[in-house]
């Protein structure tokens, strides 16, 4: 399988003359899970929205395999994004959602997941928060994009559902590059192959998780 590379370079963003992101650089290869950590307001979600192209930046370069992508359609073909908010209409059924979202040649494989199969005949508005989040993440990970951005995938979920979602993310990371951010830092650390800390608008590429203590993100004993 070919190894693909996503590079985000020279990202700058200001809100009301306040620097939110300052010359941020990161790279992600297929097969990697990049954990993006930082306190509230550090720019994590802003960065993901800029990468995906739904938020403008004062400056940015997005490259896939060395090619700079300018057009929104080009970005959509290479990168998928899971927002914090639910995105499937409540009026849909799970079955209809899958039919509309998954290539017809891949639907049988999609239902090989016993958990998804158990939801098949439910309406979206009858799903629990964990069931809905699992479905959304599975849909995002099942499309043809090479890279996936996950914004707060664990929000409000039980430990059992978090474990299921971690398995789903880890399984799919063998063929995709994944960037994940969540306030549940323990699970981000648990599944990530590399960690980046956002602080004061800058991205710090960490060699070891203990640097989260050195840089003041965590206290001793929390890793």
trRosetta pair geometry for C-beta under 8 A, 3 or more apart (Angstrom, degrees):
i j d omega theta_ij theta_ji phi_ij phi_ji
1 30 7.6 -112 136 119 115 138
1 175 6.5 -99 -168 -119 157 83
2 30 7.8 67 103 45 62 147
3 29 5.8 -1 -179 -172 100 114
3 30 5.7 -161 -147 53 53 100
3 31 6.8 -41 -125 5 93 126
4 29 6.9 155 82 -155 45 61
4 30 4.6 64 43 -19 85 118
4 64 6.7 -1 178 -172 110 92
4 65 5.7 -62 -146 -60 78 101
4 146 4.7 -43 84 -176 159 145
4 147 7.6 -123 108 -48 122 94
4 177 6.8 -120 85 -15 93 120
5 27 6.3 -7 -171 -172 97 110
5 28 7.6 154 -154 80 52 41
5 29 5.3 -24 -99 -100 71 77
5 30 7.9 -93 -61 -3 39 76
5 63 7.8 -4 112 112 92 94
5 64 7.1 157 85 -156 53 46
5 65 5.8 118 47 -84 82 47
5 66 7.5 51 73 -34 117 66
5 177 7.9 90 -122 -52 29 158
6 27 6.6 162 88 -155 56 58
6 28 4.7 -9 60 59 107 89
6 29 7.6 -169 23 -79 72 29
6 62 7.5 -20 -166 -168 88 85
6 63 7.4 152 -157 85 42 56
6 64 5.6 -14 -101 -102 68 76
6 78 7.4 149 -97 150 108 118
6 79 7.2 96 -121 -85 142 109
6 146 7.3 167 -51 103 108 109
6 147 4.8 42 -45 -78 150 157
6 177 5.7 -166 12 85 117 150
7 25 7.6 -12 -173 -163 87 85
7 26 7.7 -179 -149 93 49 42
7 27 4.6 -13 -103 -104 73 94
7 61 7.7 -12 112 113 94 97
7 62 7.5 158 85 -157 56 40
7 63 4.4 -6 58 60 102 104
7 64 7.8 -172 22 -75 71 32
8 11 6.0 2 159 -38 103 122
8 24 6.8 -14 122 115 110 95
8 25 6.6 170 93 -146 68 39
8 26 5.1 8 51 53 107 79
8 27 7.3 -168 22 -77 67 46
8 47 7.7 88 149 -177 158 100
8 51 5.6 -53 -101 -105 136 106
8 60 7.3 -33 -163 -161 84 98
8 61 7.4 149 -160 83 39 61
8 62 5.8 -7 -106 -106 70 71
9 25 5.2 21 -118 -115 59 90
9 60 7.6 124 72 -167 53 52
9 61 4.2 -23 65 67 100 110
9 62 7.9 -176 23 -76 75 29
9 63 6.9 20 1 2 117 110
10 23 5.7 -30 -130 -134 51 66
10 24 7.8 42 140 54 3 49
10 25 7.0 31 -36 -74 43 89
10 59 5.5 -67 139 132 99 114
10 60 6.6 174 90 -120 76 29
10 61 5.5 50 43 10 106 103
11 21 5.1 -39 123 142 100 136
11 23 7.2 120 56 -148 51 11
11 24 4.0 -32 56 54 109 100
11 25 7.6 175 11 -64 89 40
11 47 6.5 80 135 -130 161 87
11 50 6.0 107 -148 118 124 148
11 51 8.0 -42 -93 -66 143 76
11 57 5.8 -76 -153 -155 78 152
11 59 6.9 174 -141 91 23 72
11 60 4.9 28 -107 -107 71 90
12 19 7.9 -55 -160 -144 84 91
12 21 6.0 -171 -135 98 25 86
12 22 6.2 35 -118 -121 80 38
12 23 6.3 15 -72 -53 92 49
12 24 7.8 170 -66 10 42 82
12 57 6.3 119 68 171 50 100
12 58 4.4 -63 103 71 98 108
12 59 4.2 34 33 40 108 100
12 60 7.4 -148 28 -58 60 67
13 19 7.8 111 83 -162 52 51
13 20 4.6 -46 99 65 100 108
13 21 4.2 47 30 34 98 104
13 43 7.2 150 63 -141 126 120
13 46 6.1 -166 96 156 162 128
13 50 6.5 -117 -62 -76 136 147
13 55 7.9 25 -124 134 141 115
13 57 5.0 -75 -77 -134 93 78
13 58 5.8 170 -98 5 35 93
14 17 6.1 4 176 -118 124 16
14 18 6.3 148 -160 68 74 39
14 19 5.8 -40 -102 -96 81 45
14 20 6.5 163 -111 7 23 88
14 58 5.8 44 8 -40 92 139
15 18 5.4 -25 69 59 74 97
15 20 5.4 55 0 -39 100 127
19 22 5.3 25 176 -63 125 109
19 201 4.9 -6 133 -94 99 163
20 43 4.9 142 164 -98 86 113
20 46 5.7 -42 148 107 136 169
20 201 5.9 149 140 -110 19 97
21 24 5.0 -51 -173 -17 107 125
21 43 4.9 149 -70 -168 87 149
21 46 6.5 -155 -36 109 119 122
21 47 6.1 133 -97 -83 141 90
21 50 7.4 -94 23 3 164 161
21 57 7.4 -48 67 -137 133 111
21 201 5.3 176 -115 -159 19 81
22 200 7.9 -30 24 129 128 72
22 201 4.0 60 1 135 100 121
22 202 5.7 -40 65 -72 100 75
23 202 7.4 -1 68 -115 82 84
24 43 7.8 -156 -63 127 148 139
24 47 6.3 -88 122 -120 167 122
24 198 8.0 -3 -117 -116 129 97
24 201 7.7 -121 -57 164 102 63
24 202 6.9 178 -90 -143 76 39
24 203 4.6 86 -144 -13 89 118
25 203 6.5 -150 53 60 49 131
26 34 6.8 112 173 -179 127 158
26 179 7.7 89 126 -113 142 135
26 196 5.9 -20 -111 -90 127 165
26 203 5.7 -95 -58 161 103 162
26 205 7.5 159 -113 -83 79 105
28 32 5.5 -152 -161 82 73 122
28 34 4.9 -95 -101 -16 110 134
28 147 6.3 105 94 -131 126 120
28 177 4.1 130 138 169 102 128
28 178 7.5 -148 -176 51 138 22
28 179 5.6 -99 -73 -59 158 99
29 32 4.9 83 60 -2 74 122
29 177 5.6 -176 107 -96 19 124
30 146 5.9 -75 -77 -176 116 95
30 147 7.6 -110 -80 -76 76 72
30 175 6.4 -25 -177 174 116 31
30 176 5.8 -80 -135 -151 86 14
30 177 4.7 -87 -83 -41 42 86
31 173 6.5 79 -152 153 26 78
31 174 6.3 18 -113 -147 71 33
31 175 7.7 36 -69 -72 65 15
31 177 7.0 -16 29 -85 44 71
32 173 7.1 -112 84 -173 12 109
32 177 5.4 13 55 -133 86 85
32 178 7.3 -156 101 39 54 66
32 193 5.0 -115 -146 60 72 133
32 194 6.2 0 -170 10 119 111
33 169 6.8 76 -113 151 137 110
33 170 7.5 -50 -41 -101 148 59
33 173 5.0 -44 -54 -121 100 147
33 178 4.7 -11 -115 72 74 107
33 179 7.9 163 -164 -87 50 26
33 180 6.3 -2 -174 6 97 117
33 191 5.6 -55 118 133 161 87
33 192 4.8 -129 110 -121 98 50
33 193 5.2 113 46 3 73 87
33 194 7.6 169 85 31 49 68
34 177 7.5 23 -6 176 105 92
34 178 7.0 -175 25 96 69 53
34 179 4.6 -18 67 -110 108 74
34 180 7.2 158 80 23 54 66
34 192 6.5 37 -164 -149 13 108
34 193 7.4 -46 -72 57 45 80
34 194 5.2 -22 -114 73 71 100
34 195 7.7 152 -165 -97 59 21
34 196 6.2 15 178 -1 104 112
35 180 5.9 -28 -110 71 57 91
35 181 7.6 120 -170 -92 53 51
35 188 4.2 121 -146 165 117 96
35 189 6.2 114 -178 -81 174 39
35 191 7.5 134 -72 74 113 72
35 192 3.2 -63 -28 -78 112 159
35 194 7.0 -172 24 92 77 46
35 195 4.7 -24 69 -109 107 72
35 196 7.0 172 86 26 54 66
36 44 5.2 143 133 -141 115 104
36 47 7.2 -147 -166 75 151 137
36 48 7.6 177 60 -57 163 105
36 179 5.9 39 -24 179 120 94
36 180 6.7 -180 21 85 85 37
36 181 4.0 -46 77 -79 103 101
36 188 7.7 -98 47 -163 43 138
36 196 5.3 -15 -110 69 65 102
36 198 6.5 33 -179 -23 90 111
37 44 7.6 -42 -167 -93 7 137
37 181 7.1 178 -77 -133 33 82
37 185 5.7 59 -126 -124 122 106
37 188 6.2 150 -75 109 97 149
37 189 7.9 23 -63 -62 139 85
37 195 6.3 -3 5 -166 117 102
37 196 7.1 165 26 83 71 49
37 197 5.2 -30 76 -107 95 67
37 198 7.0 -171 90 18 41 78
37 212 6.8 -14 100 -116 156 119
37 217 6.3 72 133 -175 121 155
38 42 3.2 -127 153 86 126 156
38 43 7.0 -32 112 47 160 68
38 44 5.1 175 49 -50 118 111
38 181 7.7 -24 30 -146 92 121
38 197 5.9 130 -76 -170 80 59
38 198 3.3 -39 -64 62 153 91
38 199 6.1 -157 -127 -61 102 60
38 217 7.1 -86 -111 -120 37 124
39 42 5.1 113 57 -39 62 117
39 199 7.7 64 15 -106 95 76
39 217 7.1 -153 -44 -131 86 80
40 183 8.0 10 -68 -99 85 115
42 198 4.0 128 141 111 116 107
42 199 6.1 -33 -143 -88 122 37
42 200 7.9 -27 -138 -17 85 28
42 201 7.9 -146 -168 -59 60 33
43 46 4.7 -65 -155 51 64 120
43 47 5.5 74 145 -34 88 98
43 198 5.3 -144 62 180 91 139
43 201 6.2 83 -20 -115 152 50
44 47 6.0 -57 -155 29 24 110
44 48 6.9 18 153 -14 61 104
44 151 7.9 147 130 -129 96 89
44 181 4.3 162 171 -162 128 158
44 198 5.3 -164 -68 21 78 152
45 48 5.7 -53 -150 36 37 110
45 49 6.3 35 154 -17 68 106
45 84 6.9 -18 -124 -34 134 122
45 151 5.4 77 -120 -146 88 126
45 152 7.7 -5 -88 -20 114 105
45 181 6.9 -145 -67 87 61 143
46 49 5.9 -59 -149 38 30 109
46 50 6.3 30 153 -19 65 107
46 55 6.5 -109 -155 107 65 162
47 50 5.7 -57 -149 36 30 112
47 51 6.4 33 154 -21 65 104
47 198 7.1 -147 -15 -96 143 143
47 203 8.0 99 -116 -73 157 119
48 51 5.7 -50 -148 33 33 113
48 52 6.3 23 157 -12 65 109
48 81 6.7 135 161 -137 102 109
48 149 4.6 150 -154 177 106 134
48 151 5.3 -179 87 -73 162 111
48 179 6.9 -174 -106 107 100 122
48 181 6.7 -132 -41 17 133 128
49 52 5.9 -59 -145 43 30 106
49 54 5.1 -81 -164 70 87 93
49 55 3.8 53 127 3 114 122
49 81 7.8 90 -102 -158 49 149
50 53 7.6 45 180 -72 29 27
50 55 5.1 -63 -71 79 61 99
50 56 7.5 1 -119 128 84 10
50 57 4.6 65 -146 -57 125 117
50 60 5.9 -170 165 -87 114 155
51 62 6.3 126 -148 -103 65 126
51 79 6.7 -137 141 -176 97 161
51 149 6.2 148 83 -76 129 149
51 179 7.8 25 72 57 170 155
52 75 6.6 128 -167 154 39 127
52 79 5.9 -147 -111 120 68 126
52 81 4.1 14 -107 -61 150 145
52 149 5.9 -113 -58 36 112 148
53 62 8.0 -78 -62 2 94 159
53 72 5.0 160 149 -121 149 80
53 75 4.6 123 -24 83 139 165
53 76 7.6 -82 45 -50 139 77
54 81 7.4 -142 -3 80 126 168
57 60 4.1 72 70 -29 147 119
61 68 5.8 -60 -160 -127 93 109
62 68 7.0 107 72 -154 50 61
62 69 5.0 -49 95 54 102 99
62 75 6.6 40 101 -106 154 105
62 79 8.0 -63 -179 -23 140 148
63 66 5.9 -11 174 -142 122 12
63 67 6.1 151 -154 68 78 31
63 68 5.3 -41 -92 -87 83 53
63 69 7.0 163 -105 0 28 81
64 67 5.9 -28 66 59 68 89
64 69 6.1 34 6 -32 102 124
64 78 4.8 -99 -68 -159 164 155
64 79 8.0 -146 -72 -43 130 95
64 146 7.0 119 -153 59 128 139
64 147 7.6 -138 -110 -6 114 129
69 74 4.3 -162 -152 117 104 122
69 75 5.3 137 137 -71 135 71
69 78 6.7 -127 -75 25 162 143
70 74 7.0 53 52 41 48 140
71 74 4.4 93 67 2 90 105
71 75 7.2 -158 97 -6 50 84
72 75 5.6 -57 -154 35 36 113
72 76 6.3 35 152 -21 69 106
73 76 5.6 -53 -145 35 34 113
73 77 6.6 37 155 -23 64 103
74 77 5.9 -54 -154 30 31 112
74 78 6.8 8 156 -2 63 112
75 78 6.2 -77 -153 46 30 98
75 79 5.5 -37 177 37 74 114
76 79 7.1 -74 -108 60 20 71
76 145 7.8 -97 166 -90 42 120
77 144 7.8 -30 -165 95 65 106
77 145 6.9 161 153 -102 29 80
78 145 5.9 82 156 -148 19 86
78 146 5.5 -27 -161 31 71 102
78 147 6.2 21 149 26 79 102
79 145 5.7 123 -102 -167 4 133
79 146 7.6 -39 -73 58 50 73
79 147 4.8 -25 -108 78 75 103
79 148 7.4 164 -161 -86 60 26
79 149 6.6 29 180 -12 106 105
80 140 5.0 158 143 -167 133 87
80 141 7.8 -164 80 -75 149 32
80 143 5.7 131 -78 57 143 127
80 145 4.2 173 -26 40 95 154
80 147 7.3 178 24 94 68 52
80 148 4.8 -15 66 -112 99 75
80 149 7.0 -167 94 26 50 71
81 140 7.6 -113 74 -141 18 128
81 148 7.6 175 -78 -160 29 56
81 149 4.6 -7 -113 63 72 109
81 151 7.3 18 -176 -6 86 110
82 136 6.3 111 -138 139 107 108
82 137 6.1 14 -107 -100 152 69
82 140 5.0 -59 -68 -61 99 171
82 148 7.2 33 -12 178 100 98
82 149 6.8 -160 27 97 69 60
82 150 4.7 11 47 -123 125 60
82 151 5.9 -169 93 29 73 71
82 153 6.2 36 112 -85 147 94
83 87 6.1 104 41 -55 113 119
83 151 5.8 -15 -144 58 30 127
84 151 5.1 -75 -53 120 74 108
84 152 4.4 35 -114 48 91 131
84 155 6.5 66 -156 -20 86 158
86 132 6.1 -13 -121 151 122 135
86 136 6.9 -134 -136 -67 66 148
87 136 6.6 112 38 -133 94 123
88 92 5.9 -94 169 50 98 136
88 97 5.5 10 -149 -123 131 136
88 124 5.2 -149 117 -132 115 145
88 132 7.2 -150 42 -158 123 99
88 135 7.3 -29 -13 110 157 121
88 136 6.5 -139 -19 -88 112 94
89 92 4.9 101 75 -15 89 103
89 124 6.7 123 95 48 46 159
90 123 7.6 43 172 154 63 102
90 124 5.2 -147 -136 90 36 111
90 125 4.0 51 -167 -64 100 107
91 123 7.7 -51 -165 -164 24 112
91 124 7.4 3 43 39 20 117
91 125 7.5 24 -66 -18 31 119
92 96 5.0 -138 -163 83 89 117
92 97 4.8 95 143 -61 137 92
92 100 7.9 -86 -139 20 137 138
92 123 7.4 149 95 -157 39 69
92 124 4.9 49 69 -19 82 128
93 96 4.5 94 53 7 84 101
93 97 6.9 -144 91 -7 44 86
93 121 7.1 -27 -171 -158 123 36
93 122 7.0 156 -157 94 77 34
93 123 5.4 -63 -103 -103 64 56
93 124 7.0 -152 -116 -24 14 76
94 97 5.6 -56 -151 35 31 116
94 98 6.4 29 154 -18 66 106
94 116 7.8 179 171 -168 129 73
94 119 4.8 170 -114 133 171 95
94 120 5.7 -142 93 -142 122 21
94 121 7.2 -38 46 -2 110 9
94 122 5.2 46 -11 62 122 78
94 123 7.5 -148 -19 -112 75 10
94 124 6.7 144 -65 -72 63 65
94 127 7.4 107 -70 -63 112 125
94 135 6.5 -108 -133 -125 102 149
95 98 6.0 -58 -152 36 29 109
95 99 6.4 29 153 -19 65 108
95 120 5.5 54 -71 -179 93 73
95 121 6.5 20 -31 -93 121 45
96 99 5.6 -54 -146 36 33 113
96 100 6.2 24 158 -13 67 110
97 100 6.1 -65 -149 41 26 105
97 101 5.9 3 161 -5 65 123
97 124 6.6 102 -47 -72 139 115
97 135 7.2 47 108 164 147 129
97 139 7.3 -73 150 -86 106 143
98 101 6.0 -71 -134 47 25 101
98 102 5.3 -14 -176 12 70 121
98 107 6.4 105 148 -134 108 97
98 110 6.1 163 -158 122 120 149
98 111 7.9 73 178 -63 160 90
98 116 7.8 104 -89 179 138 120
98 120 8.0 -42 8 -129 147 73
98 139 7.6 -134 -104 -96 62 103
99 102 7.3 -53 -103 46 13 87
99 104 7.9 27 -149 -96 68 81
99 107 7.1 23 -100 -110 56 139
101 139 5.0 -20 148 -150 150 117
101 142 7.9 80 131 78 104 118
101 143 7.7 -84 170 -73 86 102
102 106 5.4 -120 174 85 102 102
102 107 5.2 129 104 -86 125 72
102 110 5.2 -30 -142 -48 167 155
102 139 7.2 -112 -59 -130 92 77
102 142 6.0 -21 -110 124 103 134
103 106 4.5 64 69 14 93 108
103 107 7.5 -141 91 -36 46 75
103 144 7.9 61 -32 -46 131 107
104 107 5.8 -24 -149 -11 40 118
106 109 5.2 -55 -166 44 65 115
106 110 6.0 76 135 -34 81 99
106 142 6.8 159 138 175 138 110
107 110 5.3 -50 -149 29 36 118
107 111 6.6 27 156 -12 66 104
108 111 6.1 -63 -155 40 31 105
108 112 7.3 51 143 -41 61 91
109 112 5.5 -32 -161 -1 42 120
110 113 6.8 -45 170 14 45 108
110 116 6.5 -97 155 125 78 160
110 138 7.4 112 -154 153 93 117
110 142 6.1 44 -104 -143 104 158
111 116 6.2 -131 -119 102 46 113
111 117 5.1 86 -169 -86 82 91
111 120 7.1 36 -125 -89 111 123
112 117 7.9 -33 -173 -46 1 120
113 116 4.0 59 87 14 112 112
113 117 6.5 174 88 -16 57 86
113 138 6.8 -103 27 -137 174 146
114 117 5.4 -55 -145 36 33 117
114 118 6.5 37 155 -25 65 102
115 118 5.9 -53 -155 28 31 112
115 119 7.1 20 150 -12 61 107
115 134 6.5 -66 132 148 135 151
115 164 6.6 93 -76 -161 169 138
116 119 5.9 -66 -157 38 37 107
116 120 7.2 71 145 -65 65 77
116 134 7.8 -145 -76 129 77 110
116 135 6.8 121 -117 -104 89 79
116 138 6.3 -140 -79 124 128 172
117 120 5.7 -9 -161 -36 40 116
119 122 5.1 -65 -168 27 68 122
119 127 6.6 32 -147 -105 124 110
119 131 5.8 154 -100 -172 136 119
119 135 6.6 -112 104 -74 161 122
122 126 5.0 -132 -173 81 100 116
122 127 5.9 111 127 -68 137 80
122 131 7.8 -9 84 147 158 148
123 126 4.6 85 60 4 84 107
123 127 7.7 -136 95 -21 48 80
124 127 5.9 -44 -162 7 39 116
124 132 6.8 76 -165 -114 78 108
127 131 4.0 -134 -168 92 100 118
127 132 4.3 130 108 -58 132 85
127 135 7.0 -61 -144 2 164 137
128 131 4.6 95 50 7 78 103
128 132 6.9 -148 88 -4 39 87
129 132 6.0 -59 -148 38 28 109
129 133 6.2 25 157 -18 65 109
129 156 5.2 -62 152 115 154 121
129 157 6.6 -146 116 -88 104 66
130 133 5.8 -56 -143 37 30 108
130 134 6.3 32 157 -21 64 106
130 157 4.9 106 -100 -134 90 92
130 158 6.0 -39 -69 22 145 91
130 160 7.8 34 -162 84 161 86
130 161 3.4 -102 -149 -109 128 158
130 164 7.8 84 174 50 111 131
131 134 5.8 -56 -150 35 29 112
131 135 6.5 28 153 -18 64 107
131 161 7.9 -95 -48 -120 43 128
132 135 5.7 -56 -150 36 32 111
132 136 6.3 31 154 -19 67 106
133 136 5.7 -53 -146 36 33 112
133 137 6.2 28 157 -16 66 108
133 153 6.6 128 180 -171 116 67
133 155 7.6 -179 -105 55 144 78
133 157 6.1 -93 53 -76 156 123
133 161 7.1 81 65 162 120 129
133 165 6.9 -29 123 -87 108 138
134 137 6.0 -59 -147 39 27 107
134 138 6.2 28 155 -19 65 109
134 161 6.6 -114 -52 -159 113 98
134 164 6.1 -17 -109 116 128 124
134 165 6.0 -126 -101 -81 77 89
134 168 7.0 150 -149 -25 82 160
135 138 5.8 -57 -145 38 28 111
135 139 6.3 30 156 -21 64 105
136 139 5.8 -55 -151 34 29 112
136 140 6.4 26 153 -17 64 107
137 140 5.7 -54 -148 37 33 111
137 141 6.1 24 157 -13 67 111
137 150 7.1 33 -124 -122 103 120
137 153 5.8 65 -89 -144 130 121
137 165 5.9 64 56 -140 167 101
137 168 6.1 98 117 112 121 142
137 169 7.2 -55 173 -68 131 86
138 141 5.9 -61 -141 44 28 106
138 142 6.0 26 159 -24 64 116
138 168 6.2 -82 -83 -159 80 140
139 142 5.9 -65 -145 35 25 110
139 143 7.3 32 159 -34 60 96
140 143 6.7 -51 -163 9 30 107
140 148 5.9 109 145 -142 106 120
140 150 7.6 136 108 -91 152 85
141 148 6.1 -4 -97 -89 67 164
141 168 6.7 165 28 158 163 98
141 169 7.3 -143 -88 -106 145 50
141 172 4.2 -46 -173 -132 126 171
141 176 6.9 -145 -147 20 79 158
145 148 6.5 122 96 -70 121 72
145 176 7.3 55 101 -131 75 119
146 176 6.2 169 179 -131 38 72
146 177 6.5 25 142 20 81 95
147 176 6.4 154 -100 -175 27 89
147 177 4.5 -22 -110 69 85 98
147 178 7.4 176 -159 -79 60 33
147 179 7.3 23 180 -2 103 97
148 172 7.6 18 11 125 152 129
148 176 5.5 35 -3 154 107 139
148 177 7.4 171 24 87 67 50
148 178 4.9 -14 66 -112 99 77
148 179 7.4 -173 93 30 52 64
149 178 8.0 166 -84 -159 25 55
149 179 5.1 -13 -113 67 69 103
149 180 8.0 169 -162 -80 42 40
150 153 4.6 -15 175 -41 118 121
150 169 7.3 -37 -36 -113 165 126
150 178 6.5 12 -4 -172 114 101
150 179 7.0 179 25 90 72 51
150 180 4.3 -7 64 -111 113 79
150 181 7.2 172 92 27 68 55
150 182 7.7 -25 122 -46 100 104
151 181 6.0 -2 -122 60 56 99
152 155 4.4 33 161 -42 108 117
152 181 7.0 -25 -47 99 56 76
152 182 5.2 122 -116 -113 43 76
152 183 7.1 18 -116 0 94 85
153 165 6.0 177 145 168 118 143
153 169 7.5 118 102 -67 168 133
153 180 6.6 -50 7 -145 122 108
153 182 6.1 -71 37 -75 69 130
154 157 5.2 -107 -166 35 59 119
154 162 5.3 35 -132 -113 108 104
154 165 6.9 -177 -89 76 73 149
154 182 4.9 70 26 -165 107 150
154 183 8.0 -129 72 53 109 68
154 184 4.4 -52 85 24 151 145
154 187 6.0 116 -69 63 155 149
155 182 7.3 -141 -50 -141 72 100
155 183 7.8 71 -94 28 78 104
157 161 4.3 -117 -174 89 110 122
157 162 5.1 139 107 -58 121 80
157 165 7.1 7 158 -2 171 140
158 161 4.9 90 55 11 79 101
158 162 7.0 -139 96 -7 40 88
159 162 5.5 -53 -145 35 33 116
159 163 6.5 38 156 -22 65 101
160 163 5.8 -53 -155 31 31 112
160 164 6.7 31 148 -18 63 104
161 164 5.4 -50 -150 35 39 114
161 165 6.3 35 153 -17 68 105
162 165 5.8 -56 -146 40 31 109
162 166 6.2 37 153 -24 65 105
162 184 7.2 -114 -130 152 139 164
162 187 5.8 -101 178 -98 122 157
163 166 5.6 -51 -146 33 30 114
163 167 6.6 33 154 -19 62 102
164 167 5.9 -55 -156 33 31 111
164 168 6.5 31 148 -19 64 107
165 168 5.4 -51 -148 36 37 116
165 169 6.3 37 154 -19 68 104
166 169 5.8 -53 -145 37 31 109
166 170 6.1 28 157 -17 65 110
166 187 6.2 -117 -82 -163 122 110
166 190 6.9 -22 -139 103 140 123
166 191 5.3 -154 -150 -68 95 135
167 170 5.9 -58 -143 40 27 110
167 171 6.2 30 158 -22 64 108
168 171 6.0 -55 -148 33 25 111
168 172 6.5 10 160 -7 61 112
169 172 6.2 -70 -151 44 27 102
169 173 6.3 37 153 -37 66 106
169 178 6.3 140 -168 177 97 170
169 180 7.1 26 -155 -70 149 146
169 191 6.0 51 95 167 126 155
170 173 5.6 -47 -148 18 31 118
170 191 5.7 -119 -71 -146 98 111
171 174 6.9 -45 176 2 38 108
172 175 6.6 -71 -171 47 55 88
172 176 5.5 -4 151 27 90 120
172 178 7.3 92 99 -58 99 133
173 176 6.2 -83 -118 65 35 77
173 177 7.8 54 -148 -118 75 23
173 178 5.3 -77 -102 7 94 125
173 193 7.9 160 166 -18 144 120
180 188 5.9 -166 110 -126 109 91
180 191 7.4 14 46 84 157 117
180 192 6.9 -139 53 -83 112 101
181 188 7.1 23 -133 -115 30 141
182 185 7.4 -172 91 -70 76 39
182 187 6.8 -25 81 73 140 105
182 188 5.3 -179 48 -59 95 113
184 187 4.8 11 128 28 112 109
184 188 6.6 141 94 -19 68 90
185 188 5.3 -57 -146 40 40 115
185 189 6.0 41 157 -20 72 105
185 212 7.8 137 176 -160 139 154
185 217 7.9 162 -127 148 158 116
185 218 7.2 -161 114 -75 158 121
186 189 6.0 -59 -154 37 26 109
186 190 6.2 33 149 -29 63 109
187 190 5.0 -46 -141 30 38 121
187 191 6.5 12 169 -2 69 105
188 191 7.0 -75 -150 44 23 88
188 192 5.8 20 163 -28 64 123
188 195 7.9 97 135 -115 101 97
189 192 6.1 -63 -132 31 23 111
189 195 6.8 7 -112 -88 72 131
189 209 5.6 72 -147 -128 119 137
189 212 8.0 -63 -92 -26 128 157
189 223 7.2 -138 -175 -138 168 88
192 195 5.7 94 116 -73 145 74
194 205 7.5 -16 174 -158 116 89
194 206 7.7 154 -178 62 70 77
195 206 4.5 -24 85 53 101 123
195 209 6.1 98 -2 -97 157 72
195 211 8.0 167 90 61 126 109
195 212 7.3 -58 148 -59 151 109
196 203 5.2 -8 -179 -169 119 100
196 204 6.7 151 -163 72 62 47
196 205 5.6 -26 -107 -100 85 56
196 206 6.8 -171 -95 5 28 87
197 203 7.5 144 74 -158 42 49
197 204 4.5 -19 62 60 95 105
197 206 6.0 70 -11 -42 103 117
197 211 7.4 -138 -10 115 139 103
197 212 6.4 167 -82 -106 133 73
197 215 5.8 120 109 91 164 155
197 217 5.8 -123 -139 -47 129 148
198 201 7.8 1 -174 -119 88 7
198 202 7.4 165 -149 81 54 36
198 203 5.9 -25 -95 -99 68 65
198 204 7.8 -173 -77 17 20 78
199 202 6.3 -29 71 61 65 82
199 204 6.2 -2 26 -5 110 120
199 215 6.4 -146 -23 164 163 121
199 216 7.9 105 -129 66 147 102
199 217 7.3 -112 -73 -70 123 102
204 211 7.6 -145 136 142 123 129
204 215 6.3 165 86 -113 166 161
206 209 6.8 82 135 -90 140 32
206 211 4.4 -171 -141 63 108 136
206 212 6.9 3 -116 -50 161 73
207 211 6.7 97 44 -29 69 140
208 211 5.5 118 71 -16 72 95
209 212 5.7 -19 179 0 61 115
209 223 5.7 151 131 -149 115 137
210 213 5.6 -38 -173 26 60 112
210 214 6.7 61 134 -18 73 102
210 223 6.6 -148 -93 57 59 168
211 214 4.9 -51 -144 40 49 117
211 215 5.8 35 159 -11 77 108
212 215 6.4 -60 -139 46 24 99
212 217 4.5 -73 -168 65 79 118
212 218 4.6 35 131 15 107 112
212 223 6.7 135 62 -75 124 126
213 216 7.8 50 178 -63 30 21
213 217 7.5 -82 -69 54 24 73
213 218 5.3 -57 -81 79 65 88
213 219 7.0 51 -127 -172 90 11
213 220 6.0 72 -144 -78 135 56
213 222 7.7 155 -86 48 98 96
213 223 6.8 -90 -42 -14 112 127
218 222 4.4 -140 -175 76 113 129
218 223 6.2 104 116 -48 155 92
219 222 5.3 87 61 -12 70 123
